[in-house]
Structures are given as C-alpha cells and as structure tokens.
C-alpha cells in the first residue's frame, strides 16, 4: 500500500462522494486506500459514507459516536492507516485532490518525514486566517517550529512517523504537536487553494480558543518556564531595589517612604511566589509530559552486520 488518504468528515454529505470520485480518477497509477472518519455529523454524512465504502473496495468508513473534534477524527484515521505515506485532506475541496501527488513527489524527492502544503493565496475567511496566524506564532515558540513553516491541515506523513503519533492515547491530540515530538525532517510545497465547494467553515471562536489553550498548555513546558523567568526577574529587581534603598538610607541620600516599602514588599513577594510556583510547575510539567506519550527517542534506521543477531543470547 503506497498511500492512505485520511478524510475527517463533518456535515459533508454533498462533498465526500465527489471527493472520493476525484481521488479514484487522479490516483489510478497508485496503490492507495481512503479512510473516511465521520466526526458526529448531524446530516446524512454517515449514510453517504457507508454507501461510498460499499461502492469502492479501497474505501473504509468509520463513524464516531459523537463529535470529538477534527484532530481526534484524524488520529482515529491514522490508527487505521496502512500506507507507506498518509495524507490528511479536508472534505471541503479547498485542497484539490490532485495536489496529493505534489506532496508525495516532494516527500520522495527530499526524503522528508512530513510535507506540509502552503498557499500563495489563501481562500479562508479572515477569522480563520487570524486563528492560523496565532497558532502558527505560538507553535514557533512552544514547539520549536521554523518561523517560515506554515502548519496547514493538508499534509503528508511517513508511515514511521504515523506509528509514533498513534502512540498518543490522551483525549486532546494536536497532530502538529505530535509531529514535532517525533521529527524535524519536514518540508513544504506550494499547492493551489480554492474556495469551499459547499457550506461554510466550522472554525469558530470557541474552537480557536480551545486549540490555542491545547497548544499553549498541552504540548510544551514553555508557559511554566515563562512565568518562572518572570518571577526570577521580579525577584532580582526587588533585591536590587532593596539594596539601592538600603545603601541610600545608610548614606543619607535616600529615605524610606511608606509606599516605597509596600511596593518593595509586593515586588519581592510576587517574585518569590512566581518562582516557587514555577519550580513546582516544572515538577508537575515533567510528570505531565512523562504521561502524555512523549517518546524518549525515535529510531530512524537500524543496521547490523549480516549474520549478527540483535537479540540477547544466553
């Protein structure tokens, strides 16, 4: 199996049929499968998905019991993927299915683990573009993402990386965060971006806030360390201010005032509290990351001399 195409489906009864037809037409030279994951749609997406799976022998359909979210649906699809590469594509035709071949060619040419798509002209709503910019800016600092790399939902992932991603068993998956836990061998390629074929985007302010908090809290210790650094800075400023006031008072060039003492005490107390909370947060953060499925290492290749056993011998 060369390729698996994972499509999260949400209220897309009119588009998933034509999308699968386009995939069958443009990928006749490849061995591929399509995995449709219905994320609790309230329209007829479930019955339409079942009909499509009965029509094609390389299409599988999975239906979740309720709406879990796009990343959860994608993770479900990846857990059932069998292809050497897996492509994640939305069900709204904003990414032409033919562009999958561009991602695949780029991955093979550059030997990339992951290839993201990028767009010369995005056709998203301005609110969606704002949310993408905020999340991409946050991931630059929290995940160590290259600044110029755009984290699009349309991407290709090598099977070995998919295997590592699927080790995550928590309820709040963030696919891009899981990717950066495994590899930095990532490329990008420009592809067309079109208007939605049907309906409107499901990207809401509530989902943006949930995603922002998930990335901010769930995939990095950066927030804890930021507040720890702030507490240490406040503590150092308080100590320096105390030394200045004390030396000035001893030399008779500066007198203590009531508001000055209160300000100094608040500054010192705030610095101490933030520092202690930051240190405590480091312990809790390490414990959280240890139980979040973060692998201690990921082997890319393994080789040994012919005839050499890699197992322990008695």
Secondary structure by P-SEA (a helix, b strand, c coil): ccbbbbbbbccccccaaaaaaaaaaacccccbbbbbbbcccccaaaaaaaaaaaacccbbbbbccccccaaaaaaaaaaaccccbbbbbcccccccccaaaaaaaaaaaacccbbbbbbccccccaaaaaaaaaaaaaaaccccccccccccccccccaaaaaaaaccccccccaaaaaaacccbbbbbbbbbbccccccccccaaaaaaaaaaaaccccaaaaaaaaaaaaaaaaaaaaaaaaaaaaaaaccccccaaaaaaaaaaaaaaaaaaaaaaaaaaaaaaaaaacccccccccbbbbcccccccccc
